[in-house]
Amino acid sequence: MSQKHQASSTESDRLGLRADCASCFGLCCVALPFAASADFAVDKDAGKPCANLRADFRCGIHAHLRERGFSGCTVFDCLGAGQKVSQVTFGGQDWRQAPHTARQMFDVFAVMRQLHELLWYLAEALSLPPARPIHDDLRRALNDIDRLTRDSAEVLAKTDVAALRQDVNALLLRTSELVRAGVPGRKKNHRGADLIGARLKGADLRGANLRGAYLIAADLTNADLRTADLIGVDFRDADLSGADLTGSIFLTQSQVNAAKGNGATKLPPALTRPAHWSAG
């Protein structure tokens, strides 16, 4: 593992940004809604437990989610928000034993998931040497949000997440500019672009700005995405077979899980190859 990603992984572990389902009260299976689609076999309202949720808060079909029509579940990653709400915010008291806390717990989970996402991005930004000029600002933002995640349910429920996102995004954008400035040549700018189904096989996207781009079902086989800014990119069903994403910035496990790939796809060391990817 590179020194950069080792630092990022260490910080993520310290902040508890890796999901531990055994310490969670199945919050993603209850708090979040989903609609019958290619990603989910049935409709489910927010606050209603999924029919597959067991009494021990485990999924009854976890090993067969994709075959049973719940591929959307395999994409979701709470980034540790579930166990934080379950064990820290609510002190280990679950919504079944204390049903009067359920509504607030589910509302706080939605906020906590977003706060943990911001922490993930900030932790990665702090691991990037080119962003050293703004490391103090990044560290200050990370510490402030980390403290907030440990506050009371009442405080968390009233958090203005949109305002926090705006402040953090300014720092992440500056981080992106500093990192991508080191890539020689003219960098492509596809920020927010509609690239659904785009044919980008073998494309040179080194240092590209792809923030918020729609790359649903795009052909990115053998594409070079090193040092590209991938924050918020929609990779659902995009083909990343043979693509090189090493050194890309702000890529999350959820994005990788939503895409297709194979054994030749190169990922940042902090991320894992999804089980549903082909071996070839």
C-alpha positions in Angstrom: 0.0 0.0 0.0 1.3 3.4 -0.9 2.3 5.8 1.9 -0.6 8.1 0.8 -3.3 5.5 1.0 -1.8 4.0 4.2 -2.2 7.4 5.9 -5.7 7.7 4.5 -6.6 4.2 5.7 -5.2 4.8 9.1 -7.2 8.0 9.5 -10.4 6.4 8.2 -9.9 3.6 10.8 -9.3 6.1 13.6 -12.5 8.0 12.6 -14.5 4.7 12.3 -15.4 5.2 8.7 -15.6 1.5 7.8 -19.0 -0.2 8.2 -19.3 -2.7 11.0 -22.7 -4.3 10.5 -22.4 -6.4 13.6 -22.4 -3.2 15.7 -25.4 -1.7 13.9 -29.1 -2.0 14.4 -29.8 -2.6 10.7 -30.4 1.1 10.1 -29.8 1.0 6.4 -32.4 -1.8 6.2 -35.0 0.3 8.0 -34.4 4.0 7.8 -33.9 4.2 4.0 -36.7 3.9 1.4 -36.3 2.0 -1.9 -38.5 1.5 -5.0 -39.0 -1.6 -7.1 -36.5 -1.3 -9.9 -33.4 -3.0 -11.3 -31.7 -2.4 -8.0 -34.5 -3.5 -5.6 -37.1 -6.3 -6.0 -39.8 -4.5 -4.0 -40.9 -1.1 -2.7 -40.1 -0.2 0.9 -41.0 3.0 2.7 -38.6 4.9 4.9 -38.8 3.7 8.5 -40.2 0.3 7.5 -38.0 -2.7 8.2 -37.0 -4.7 5.1 -38.7 -8.1 5.0 -35.3 -9.7 4.9 -34.1 -8.1 8.1 -33.8 -10.7 10.9 -34.3 -10.4 14.6 -30.5 -10.1 15.1 -30.4 -7.1 12.7 -28.7 -9.2 10.0 -29.8 -9.7 6.5 -31.5 -13.0 5.8 -30.4 -13.1 2.2 -27.0 -11.3 2.4 -25.1 -14.0 0.5 -27.7 -13.9 -2.3 -28.7 -10.2 -2.6 -27.9 -9.9 -6.3 -29.6 -13.1 -7.3 -32.7 -12.1 -5.3 -33.0 -8.7 -7.0 -31.4 -6.5 -4.3 -28.2 -5.4 -6.0 -28.8 -1.9 -4.7 -28.0 -3.2 -1.2 -24.6 -4.4 -2.3 -23.7 -1.0 -3.5 -24.6 1.0 -0.4 -21.9 1.8 2.1 -22.8 3.7 5.3 -19.1 4.5 5.9 -19.5 3.5 9.6 -22.5 5.8 10.2 -24.7 2.9 11.3 -22.6 1.7 14.2 -21.9 5.3 15.2 -25.6 6.1 15.6 -26.3 2.7 17.2 -23.5 2.6 19.7 -22.5 6.2 20.3 -25.5 8.5 19.6 -28.0 6.1 21.2 -25.7 4.2 23.5 -26.5 0.7 22.3 -30.2 1.0 22.8 -32.0 -0.3 19.7 -35.2 0.9 18.0 -37.0 -2.4 18.7 -36.4 -2.3 22.5 -37.1 1.5 22.6 -39.6 2.1 19.7 -40.1 5.8 20.9 -36.5 6.5 19.7 -37.0 5.0 16.2 -38.0 8.1 14.3 -35.2 10.2 15.7 -32.7 7.4 15.2 -33.6 7.0 11.6 -33.4 10.8 11.0 -30.0 11.0 12.7 -28.7 8.1 10.6 -29.4 10.1 7.4 -27.4 13.0 8.8 -24.6 10.9 10.1 -24.1 9.1 6.8 -23.5 12.5 5.1 -21.2 13.6 7.9 -19.1 10.4 7.6 -18.9 10.9 3.8 -17.4 14.4 4.4 -15.0 12.9 6.9 -13.9 10.3 4.3 -13.2 12.9 1.8 -11.3 15.1 4.2 -9.2 12.2 5.5 -8.2 11.4 1.9 -7.4 15.1 1.2 -5.1 15.2 4.2 -3.2 12.2 2.9 -2.4 14.0 -0.4 1.0 15.8 -0.3 0.1 18.4 -3.0 -2.7 19.6 -0.7 -0.2 20.5 2.0 -0.8 24.2 1.7 -4.3 23.8 3.0 -3.8 20.9 5.4 -4.4 23.1 8.4 -7.8 24.1 7.0 -8.6 20.5 6.1 -7.6 19.3 9.6 -9.7 22.0 11.3 -12.8 21.0 9.2 -12.2 17.3 9.9 -11.9 17.8 13.7 -15.0 20.0 13.8 -17.1 17.4 11.9 -15.7 14.6 14.0 -16.7 16.3 17.2 -20.2 16.9 15.7 -20.7 13.2 15.0 -20.2 12.5 18.7 -22.8 15.1 19.8 -26.4 14.4 20.9 -29.2 13.2 18.7 -30.9 16.5 19.2 -27.9 18.5 17.9 -27.3 16.1 15.0 -31.0 16.2 13.9 -30.8 20.0 13.6 -27.5 20.1 11.7 -27.4 22.1 8.5 -25.7 19.5 6.4 -26.0 21.6 3.2 -24.1 24.4 4.7 -21.4 22.0 6.0 -21.1 20.5 2.5 -20.7 23.8 0.9 -17.8 24.7 3.2 -16.1 21.3 2.9 -16.6 21.3 -0.9 -14.6 24.5 -1.2 -11.7 22.8 0.5 -12.1 19.6 -1.6 -12.2 21.6 -4.8 -9.0 23.4 -3.9 -7.5 20.0 -3.0 -8.4 18.7 -6.4 -6.9 21.7 -8.2 -3.6 21.3 -6.3 -3.4 17.6 -7.0 -4.3 17.7 -10.7 -2.0 20.7 -11.3 0.9 18.2 -11.1 -0.4 16.3 -14.2 1.3 17.5 -17.3 -0.7 18.7 -20.3 -4.2 20.0 -20.7 -6.7 18.2 -18.5 -10.2 17.3 -19.6 -13.1 19.1 -17.8 -16.3 16.9 -17.7 -17.6 18.3 -14.4 -21.3 17.4 -14.2 -21.3 16.1 -17.8 -23.9 13.7 -19.1 -21.7 10.9 -20.3 -24.4 8.1 -20.0 -23.4 5.3 -22.2 -20.3 7.2 -23.5 -17.7 5.2 -25.4 -14.5 6.0 -23.6 -12.6 2.8 -24.2 -8.9 3.5 -23.6 -9.5 7.2 -23.0 -6.7 9.3 -21.4 -8.5 10.9 -18.5 -5.5 11.5 -16.3 -6.1 14.5 -14.1 -9.5 15.1 -15.5 -12.3 16.9 -13.6 -15.2 14.4 -13.6 -16.9 15.8 -10.5 -20.6 14.8 -10.5 -20.4 13.4 -14.0 -23.0 10.8 -15.1 -21.1 7.8 -16.4 -23.9 5.3 -16.2 -23.3 2.3 -18.4 -20.3 4.1 -20.0 -17.5 2.0 -21.6 -14.4 2.9 -19.7 -12.5 -0.3 -20.5 -8.7 0.2 -20.3 -9.3 3.9 -19.6 -6.6 5.8 -17.7 -8.2 7.6 -14.7 -5.1 8.2 -12.7 -5.3 11.4 -10.6 -8.8 12.1 -12.0 -11.2 13.8 -9.6 -14.1 11.3 -9.3 -16.1 12.8 -6.5 -19.8 12.2 -7.0 -19.4 10.4 -10.3 -22.3 8.0 -11.1 -20.5 4.8 -12.2 -23.6 2.6 -12.2 -23.1 -0.3 -14.6 -20.0 1.5 -16.1 -17.5 -0.9 -17.5 -14.1 -0.4 -15.7 -12.5 -3.6 -17.0 -8.8 -3.0 -17.3 -9.2 0.7 -16.3 -6.5 2.3 -14.1 -7.9 4.2 -11.2 -4.8 4.2 -9.1 -4.1 7.7 -7.7 -7.6 8.9 -8.6 -9.0 11.1 -5.9 -12.3 11.0 -3.9 -13.3 7.6 -5.2 -15.5 5.7 -2.8 -16.3 2.0 -2.3 -19.9 2.6 -3.2 -18.9 4.0 -6.6 -16.7 1.0 -7.3 -19.5 -1.4 -6.1 -21.9 0.2 -8.6 -19.6 -0.4 -11.6 -18.5 -3.4 -13.5 -14.9 -4.5 -13.6 -12.5 -7.4 -13.7 -9.2 -8.7 -12.4 -7.3 -6.2 -14.6 -9.0 -3.2 -13.1 -6.5 -1.2 -11.0 -8.0 0.3 -7.9 -6.6 2.6 -5.2 -5.2 0.4 -2.3 -7.8 1.7 0.2 -10.6 0.2 -1.9 -11.5 -3.5 -2.4 -12.5 -5.4 -5.6 -16.2 -6.2 -5.5 -17.1 -9.9 -5.4 -19.4 -9.5 -8.4 -16.6 -8.4 -10.8 -15.4 -10.9 -13.3 -12.0 -12.5 -12.7 -10.7 -12.0 -16.3 
